[in-house]
Amino acid sequence: MTQGPNDSTESTPTDSASADAPAGPLRTFRRDRRHKTLGGVCAGLGRHCDMDPVIFRIGLSVLAVTGGVGLIFYGFAWLFVPYEGEDENEFRKVLTGRVEGPGLAAIVTALAGCGLFLSMLGNGGVLSFAAVLSLLLAGAGYWSQQRRTAVPDPIASQAAADAPPEAQAPPVAQAPSWWRDPIVKDGTRVGGTGYLWGPPDAENPYAAPSAAAPRRAPGSRPARPPGTRGIGGLTFLAALVAGALGTVLTWHDRTLGHSLETGLACALGVFGLGIAVSAFRGRTGGGSIVLALLTAALLTASAALPADITTEWTHTTWAPTSGKELRPRYEVGSGVGTLDLSKVDAAKGETLTTRVEVGAGRARVVLPPGATGDTVRLHVEVGVGDVQLPGDTSHDVDVRPGQDKRITLAPPAGTKPAGVIELHVEVGVGQAEVDRAA
């Protein structure tokens, strides 16, 4: 029986689903067991995003010391993302009672990152840098993952699947690739896969070994491919020059912390650019990575410096002669500030209030003689340093962090009571010395 022109065949749901289905399987982020250094998170990110895992290792290391975001991400990814080819993650193992080393390490890493992040909540500059770097890493990973992903044509895909295989030339040995596994025809490996560009040997790793191209002896260093030279020395010199320029150009009109942050940020940017360029060229030196991490740590330390430390060291002395000349505040960025109150006498029932602030250096205050009858209420705060107060018999320097002392110096017995002097001395880094005039 022939089919009429108005007759039609119904398409089955299976046919419709197969037409709409993607041609290739969707890639899912999994940790990599074979190429892992710690938990396999960066190796898995490199394979998932089709990028060099060294880029993620450097980025997460910088984020780890600048706000703890890198530790938080790595710890939770280590805890909740399973290995490739497995369904059970470390968190499920912990819940089922199998408390092993990797699970504990992942929990400790995440907790350390959370603690560091909470301690940096008041530092907006560090958190802003961490947010920008996180967005850059995420954007680079997304771009690298999507740059080779195209929507497949179902008809072309089916035609390509039905066509007989064509003979293809082996890939060139030095052809750039984000991730290369040196697999030969018989399915065996030739040396380690590595995380960088290109094979470990100059010969074609995809071709079967022959007598004309002998294998490299195990344990020997691979031959450097022709035309590739390390740029670690040039990167270090460029970072040194950029850091010096950034610091010098902001030395006179910025505080010490801001000037150091500018210079170290310039140096860190040069290190990152050099590492990226060397990765594209096929050689990433370990020295550049270590120097980049050290620069990031110094950048974090400079961001934690008190904001009132200036770049010029000064010696300043204030000597008011009466309570009317006493200012509410005396400040020194970096240097020695001396407040001489030996000639200040508060009237009966009068309260004089002032404060001395020194960012880095020494704050020295000379109180009125005890015979004046003034009561002195003293509050001394030192971030890191030493405190010397009246009555201290030992003159040894005791440097400690977070010193906070409050004392009240009453007039000697037999003197006529007078007014009250309230004094607040604050030093970021250095020494605070308070003594009475003779």
Secondary structure per residue as TSV (DSSP state, phi and psi in degrees):
chain	resnum	aa	ss	phi	psi
A	1	M	-	360.0	126.8
A	2	T	-	-85.5	155.1
A	3	Q	-	-94.8	133.7
A	4	G	-	-75.8	166.8
A	5	P	T	-68.3	-25.2
A	6	N	T	-89.0	-7.5
A	7	D	-	-80.0	148.4
A	8	S	-	-140.7	150.0
A	9	T	-	-96.2	136.8
A	10	E	-	-80.4	137.1
A	11	S	-	-83.8	133.4
A	12	T	-	-77.5	156.8
A	13	P	H	-60.4	-30.0
A	14	T	H	-65.6	-41.9
A	15	D	H	-64.3	-40.7
A	16	S	H	-65.7	-40.4
A	17	A	H	-67.8	-38.2
A	18	S	H	-69.6	-30.8
A	19	A	H	-70.8	-33.3
A	20	D	H	-88.6	-10.9
A	21	A	S	-73.5	147.4
A	22	P	-	-69.4	155.1
A	23	A	S	-71.5	-35.0
A	24	G	S	-117.3	161.5
A	25	P	-	-71.2	145.4
A	26	L	-	-75.3	134.5
A	27	R	-	-81.7	135.3
A	28	T	-	-115.2	139.0
A	29	F	-	-67.8	120.6
A	30	R	-	-136.5	149.9
A	31	R	B	-72.3	150.3
A	32	D	-	-104.5	120.4
A	33	R	S	-81.2	-34.8
A	34	R	T	-71.3	-38.2
A	35	H	T	-108.2	17.8
A	36	K	-	-72.9	150.9
A	37	T	S	-106.6	-39.7
A	38	L	S	-125.9	-72.8
A	39	G	S	-115.8	-1.3
A	40	G	S	80.9	10.5
A	41	V	H	-72.4	-49.2
A	42	C	H	-67.2	-37.0
A	43	A	H	-63.8	-40.0
A	44	G	H	-66.4	-37.8
A	45	L	H	-65.0	-39.2
A	46	G	H	-62.5	-43.7
A	47	R	H	-70.9	-36.3
A	48	H	H	-69.6	-41.5
A	49	C	H	-93.9	-0.5
A	50	D	T	60.3	47.1
A	51	M	S	-131.5	166.3
A	52	D	-	-71.1	124.5
A	53	P	H	-61.6	-21.7
A	54	V	H	-60.9	-33.5
A	55	I	H	-62.5	-43.0
A	56	F	H	-70.2	-35.7
A	57	R	H	-63.5	-43.3
A	58	I	H	-67.4	-45.9
A	59	G	H	-61.9	-45.1
A	60	L	H	-69.8	-31.1
A	61	S	H	-66.6	-41.8
A	62	V	H	-65.4	-42.0
A	63	L	H	-66.8	-24.4
A	64	A	H	-69.6	-36.6
A	65	V	H	-92.9	-9.8
A	66	T	T	-113.3	69.9
A	67	G	T	107.8	-8.6
A	68	G	S	79.4	5.3
A	69	V	H	-65.5	-37.0
A	70	G	H	-63.6	-40.1
A	71	L	H	-66.7	-38.5
A	72	I	H	-63.2	-48.9
A	73	F	H	-63.1	-47.0
A	74	Y	H	-64.4	-42.4
A	75	G	H	-63.3	-45.7
A	76	F	H	-72.5	-35.1
A	77	A	H	-65.5	-39.7
A	78	W	H	-63.4	-33.0
A	79	L	H	-82.3	-36.8
A	80	F	H	-108.6	-13.9
A	81	V	S	-99.2	122.8
A	82	P	-	-78.9	170.0
A	83	Y	B	-70.4	160.5
A	84	E	T	-64.4	130.2
A	85	G	T	87.0	2.3
A	86	E	-	-122.2	159.0
A	87	D	-	-112.2	-15.1
A	88	E	-	-102.3	124.5
A	89	N	-	-95.3	177.8
A	90	E	H	-68.3	-31.7
A	91	F	H	-66.5	-39.9
A	92	R	H	-65.7	-36.6
A	93	K	H	-63.4	-40.3
A	94	V	H	-65.2	-40.5
A	95	L	H	-65.3	-32.7
A	96	T	T	-84.8	4.3
A	97	G	T	95.2	-3.1
A	98	R	-	-90.3	81.3
A	99	V	-	-84.5	104.9
A	100	E	-	-114.0	173.9
A	101	G	H	-59.5	-48.1
A	102	P	H	-59.6	-39.9
A	103	G	H	-64.4	-43.7
A	104	L	H	-65.0	-40.2
A	105	A	H	-62.9	-39.2
A	106	A	H	-64.8	-41.7
A	107	I	H	-65.5	-44.1
A	108	V	H	-63.7	-40.0
A	109	T	H	-62.3	-45.8
A	110	A	H	-64.7	-41.3
A	111	L	H	-66.3	-40.0
A	112	A	H	-63.0	-40.5
A	113	G	H	-64.4	-40.4
A	114	C	H	-64.0	-41.7
A	115	G	H	-63.6	-43.0
A	116	L	H	-65.8	-36.9
A	117	F	H	-66.4	-41.8
A	118	L	H	-66.0	-34.2
A	119	S	H	-71.5	-18.7
A	120	M	T	-102.1	10.6
A	121	L	T	-62.6	-30.6
A	122	G	T	-83.1	-4.3
A	123	N	-	-104.4	95.3
A	124	G	H	-68.2	-31.9
A	125	G	H	-65.5	-43.5
A	126	V	H	-66.3	-42.8
A	127	L	H	-67.9	-35.3
A	128	S	H	-65.7	-41.9
A	129	F	H	-62.1	-42.6
A	130	A	H	-63.9	-38.7
A	131	A	H	-66.3	-42.3
A	132	V	H	-64.7	-43.9
A	133	L	H	-65.5	-36.9
A	134	S	H	-63.4	-42.8
A	135	L	H	-64.8	-38.2
A	136	L	H	-64.6	-43.1
A	137	L	H	-63.6	-45.0
A	138	A	H	-64.0	-41.5
A	139	G	H	-65.6	-39.2
A	140	A	H	-65.2	-40.7
A	141	G	H	-65.6	-40.8
A	142	Y	H	-66.5	-42.7
A	143	W	H	-63.6	-43.2
A	144	S	H	-65.8	-34.2
A	145	Q	H	-73.1	-34.3
A	146	Q	H	-91.4	-11.4
A	147	R	T	-70.2	-24.7
A	148	R	T	-109.5	6.2
A	149	T	-	-96.5	121.7
A	150	A	-	-128.3	152.7
A	151	V	-	-72.2	117.9
A	152	P	-	-75.1	147.1
A	153	D	-	-86.5	120.9
A	154	P	H	-59.6	-40.2
A	155	I	H	-67.3	-43.9
A	156	A	H	-66.6	-36.1
A	157	S	H	-66.3	-41.6
A	158	Q	H	-67.1	-38.9
A	159	A	H	-65.4	-39.4
A	160	A	H	-67.0	-34.3
A	161	A	H	-70.4	-35.1
A	162	D	H	-80.2	-19.8
A	163	A	S	-73.4	148.0
A	164	P	-	-67.8	150.4
A	165	P	-	-65.2	141.7
A	166	E	-	-98.5	148.3
A	167	A	-	-73.4	127.4
A	168	Q	-	-118.5	144.9
A	169	A	-	-73.1	147.0
A	170	P	-	-63.7	149.2
A	171	P	-	-65.1	151.2
A	172	V	-	-69.8	144.9
A	173	A	T	-62.7	-39.0
A	174	Q	T	-99.7	19.9
A	175	A	-	-68.1	130.7
A	176	P	-	-69.5	141.8
A	177	S	-	-152.3	142.9
A	178	W	S	-67.9	-30.1
A	179	W	S	-152.0	121.5
A	180	R	-	-127.6	127.3
A	181	D	-	-105.7	112.6
A	182	P	-	-74.2	88.7
A	183	I	B	-106.1	130.8
A	184	V	-	-94.8	178.5
A	185	K	T	-65.9	-30.9
A	186	D	T	-84.4	4.2
A	187	G	S	89.5	2.1
A	188	T	-	-93.8	164.6
A	189	R	B	-94.9	153.8
A	190	V	-	-118.1	96.1
A	191	G	S	73.2	-169.2
A	192	G	-	-82.4	156.1
A	193	T	-	-76.5	-37.9
A	194	G	-	74.6	171.7
A	195	Y	S	-114.9	-2.1
A	196	L	S	-103.7	-163.5
A	197	W	S	-85.9	142.6
A	198	G	S	82.9	162.7
A	199	P	-	-78.1	165.5
A	200	P	S	-70.8	-23.4
A	201	D	S	-110.2	161.1
A	202	A	S	-74.8	-20.5
A	203	E	S	-77.6	165.7
A	204	N	-	-72.2	115.5
A	205	P	T	-73.9	-16.0
A	206	Y	T	-86.8	-9.6
A	207	A	S	-95.5	149.4
A	208	A	-	-67.5	142.1
A	209	P	-	-64.2	143.4
A	210	S	-	-129.8	172.5
A	211	A	S	-69.2	-30.7
A	212	A	S	-71.4	-25.4
A	213	A	S	-120.5	85.2
A	214	P	-	-67.8	152.9
A	215	R	-	-73.8	152.9
A	216	R	-	-74.8	140.2
A	217	A	-	-66.8	141.3
A	218	P	T	-61.5	138.1
A	219	G	T	88.9	-14.9
A	220	S	S	-82.5	155.3
A	221	R	-	-75.3	137.1
A	222	P	-	-67.8	149.8
A	223	A	-	-72.0	139.3
A	224	R	-	-72.7	128.8
A	225	P	-	-60.1	143.3
A	226	P	T	-63.9	140.5
A	227	G	T	89.9	-3.5
A	228	T	-	-109.1	127.2
A	229	R	-	-130.2	141.1
A	230	G	-	-67.7	143.1
A	231	I	-	-117.4	22.7
A	232	G	H	-62.8	-42.0
A	233	G	H	-64.3	-43.8
A	234	L	H	-64.8	-37.8
A	235	T	H	-63.5	-41.9
A	236	F	H	-64.0	-44.6
A	237	L	H	-64.1	-41.9
A	238	A	H	-64.5	-40.6
A	239	A	H	-66.0	-37.9
A	240	L	H	-63.8	-43.7
A	241	V	H	-66.9	-42.4
A	242	A	H	-64.7	-41.3
A	243	G	H	-65.2	-41.1
A	244	A	H	-65.6	-42.5
A	245	L	H	-64.0	-44.3
A	246	G	H	-62.4	-35.2
A	247	T	H	-75.3	-44.0
A	248	V	H	-66.6	-40.8
A	249	L	H	-67.6	-22.3
A	250	T	T	-112.9	13.3
A	251	W	T	-72.5	-36.8
A	252	H	T	-91.1	-21.6
A	253	D	T	-115.5	8.7
A	254	R	S	-129.7	164.8
A	255	T	-	-73.8	169.7
A	256	L	H	-62.2	-43.4
A	257	G	H	-63.1	-45.0
A	258	H	H	-65.8	-38.1
A	259	S	H	-66.0	-44.3
A	260	L	H	-66.4	-38.1
A	261	E	H	-61.5	-41.3
A	262	T	H	-63.7	-47.3
A	263	G	H	-64.8	-44.6
A	264	L	H	-68.6	-33.9
A	265	A	H	-65.7	-39.5
A	266	C	H	-63.6	-43.2
A	267	A	H	-64.6	-40.5
A	268	L	H	-65.3	-37.9
A	269	G	H	-63.5	-39.1
A	270	V	H	-66.3	-41.0
A	271	F	H	-61.7	-43.6
A	272	G	H	-62.7	-41.5
A	273	L	H	-65.3	-41.4
A	274	G	H	-64.5	-40.1
A	275	I	H	-65.5	-40.1
A	276	A	H	-64.7	-42.9
A	277	V	H	-65.2	-42.6
A	278	S	H	-66.6	-30.8
A	279	A	H	-66.9	-39.7
A	280	F	H	-67.4	-32.0
A	281	R	H	-78.9	-14.6
A	282	G	T	105.3	2.0
A	283	R	-	-139.5	121.2
A	284	T	-	-122.0	111.3
A	285	G	-	-76.8	143.5
A	286	G	H	-69.4	-28.6
A	287	G	H	-63.3	-39.0
A	288	S	H	-64.7	-37.4
A	289	I	H	-66.3	-43.5
A	290	V	H	-63.0	-43.4
A	291	L	H	-65.9	-35.6
A	292	A	H	-65.2	-42.3
A	293	L	H	-65.6	-40.2
A	294	L	H	-64.3	-40.3
A	295	T	H	-64.3	-39.1
A	296	A	H	-64.4	-39.3
A	297	A	H	-65.0	-41.3
A	298	L	H	-65.6	-34.7
A	299	L	H	-64.6	-39.9
A	300	T	H	-64.9	-41.6
A	301	A	H	-65.5	-39.3
A	302	S	H	-67.7	-32.0
A	303	A	H	-68.8	-22.6
A	304	A	T	-87.0	-3.5
A	305	L	S	-67.1	148.7
A	306	P	-	-58.6	143.2
A	307	A	T	-74.1	-11.8
A	308	D	T	-99.3	7.4
A	309	I	-	-80.8	119.7
A	310	T	-	-93.4	174.3
A	311	T	S	-93.0	-4.9
A	312	E	S	-113.7	133.3
A	313	W	E	-91.7	121.8
A	314	T	E	-126.2	157.6
A	315	H	E	-118.8	116.1
A	316	T	E	-128.2	137.6
A	317	T	E	-128.8	130.5
A	318	W	E	-115.9	132.0
A	319	A	-	-138.4	74.3
A	320	P	-	-66.0	146.0
A	321	T	S	-99.1	-9.3
A	322	S	S	-155.6	172.0
A	323	G	G	-66.3	-26.6
A	324	K	G	-70.3	-27.8
A	325	E	G	-86.8	-5.6
A	326	L	-	-74.3	123.5
A	327	R	-	-86.9	156.0
A	328	P	S	-68.0	-26.2
A	329	R	E	-149.4	142.0
A	330	Y	E	-127.4	130.3
A	331	E	E	-130.5	144.2
A	332	V	E	-139.9	127.5
A	333	G	E	-70.2	-62.7
A	334	S	E	-136.5	126.0
A	335	G	E	142.5	-153.1
A	336	V	E	-118.2	123.8
A	337	G	E	-117.8	123.6
A	338	T	E	-117.6	123.6
A	339	L	E	-111.0	112.0
A	340	D	E	-99.0	106.9
A	341	L	-	-104.9	20.5
A	342	S	T	-66.5	-24.6
A	343	K	T	-102.1	7.2
A	344	V	-	-95.6	128.1
A	345	D	-	-132.2	118.4
A	346	A	-	-79.9	135.2
A	347	A	-	-70.4	165.2
A	348	K	T	-63.7	127.3
A	349	G	T	82.1	0.7
A	350	E	-	-96.4	144.4
A	351	T	E	-122.3	118.4
A	352	L	E	-103.3	131.4
A	353	T	E	-125.3	134.4
A	354	T	E	-156.1	166.9
A	355	R	E	-145.2	150.1
A	356	V	E	-122.3	126.8
A	357	E	E	-124.3	127.9
A	358	V	E	-129.7	123.2
A	359	G	E	-67.9	-54.9
A	360	A	E	-143.8	125.8
A	361	G	E	140.0	-134.2
A	362	R	E	-135.0	132.9
A	363	A	E	-113.5	120.2
A	364	R	E	-120.8	129.8
A	365	V	E	-126.4	129.1
A	366	V	E	-106.8	113.5
A	367	L	E	-82.6	159.8
A	368	P	-	-62.1	156.5
A	369	P	-	-60.9	152.1
A	370	G	G	-64.3	-22.5
A	371	A	G	-68.3	-16.0
A	372	T	G	-70.4	-19.0
A	373	G	-	83.6	7.6
A	374	D	-	-77.5	142.0
A	375	T	E	-95.8	128.3
A	376	V	E	-111.4	120.6
A	377	R	E	-101.4	116.1
A	378	L	E	-116.0	131.2
A	379	H	E	-129.2	116.9
A	380	V	E	-119.5	128.8
A	381	E	E	-127.1	130.0
A	382	V	E	-132.7	121.4
A	383	G	E	-62.6	-58.5
A	384	V	E	-140.2	117.5
A	385	G	E	159.1	-151.4
A	386	D	E	-124.8	152.5
A	387	V	E	-128.4	127.7
A	388	Q	E	-120.6	120.4
A	389	L	-	-119.3	160.6
A	390	P	T	-60.4	136.2
A	391	G	T	95.5	-8.7
A	392	D	-	-72.5	118.1
A	393	T	-	-80.2	-28.5
A	394	S	-	-93.5	130.3
A	395	H	-	-103.6	20.5
A	396	D	-	-72.8	145.6
A	397	V	-	-83.8	119.5
A	398	D	-	-116.7	95.6
A	399	V	-	-85.6	119.5
A	400	R	E	-143.3	154.1
A	401	P	E	-86.5	149.8
A	402	G	E	64.0	47.1
A	403	Q	E	-85.7	132.2
A	404	D	E	-143.7	111.6
A	405	K	E	-129.4	139.7
A	406	R	E	-129.2	125.1
A	407	I	E	-139.9	158.8
A	408	T	E	-123.3	122.1
A	409	L	E	-100.4	105.4
A	410	A	-	-83.0	152.5
A	411	P	-	-67.1	154.1
A	412	P	-	-61.8	157.0
A	413	A	T	-64.7	138.8
A	414	G	T	96.2	-10.6
A	415	T	S	-89.0	155.0
A	416	K	-	-79.5	125.0
A	417	P	-	-60.8	142.8
A	418	A	-	-129.0	-138.8
A	419	G	-	-88.9	-166.7
A	420	V	E	-124.5	136.7
A	421	I	E	-116.4	117.2
A	422	E	E	-101.9	122.2
A	423	L	E	-127.7	129.6
A	424	H	E	-120.2	119.9
A	425	V	E	-114.4	125.4
A	426	E	E	-130.5	126.2
A	427	V	E	-129.1	128.5
A	428	G	E	-72.0	-59.9
A	429	V	E	-135.7	118.3
A	430	G	E	147.1	-139.8
A	431	Q	E	-132.3	143.1
A	432	A	E	-117.9	123.4
A	433	E	E	-126.5	125.2
A	434	V	E	-126.5	130.7
A	435	D	E	-149.3	158.7
A	436	R	E	-91.0	148.5
A	437	A	-	-70.4	150.6
A	438	A	-	-70.4	360.0
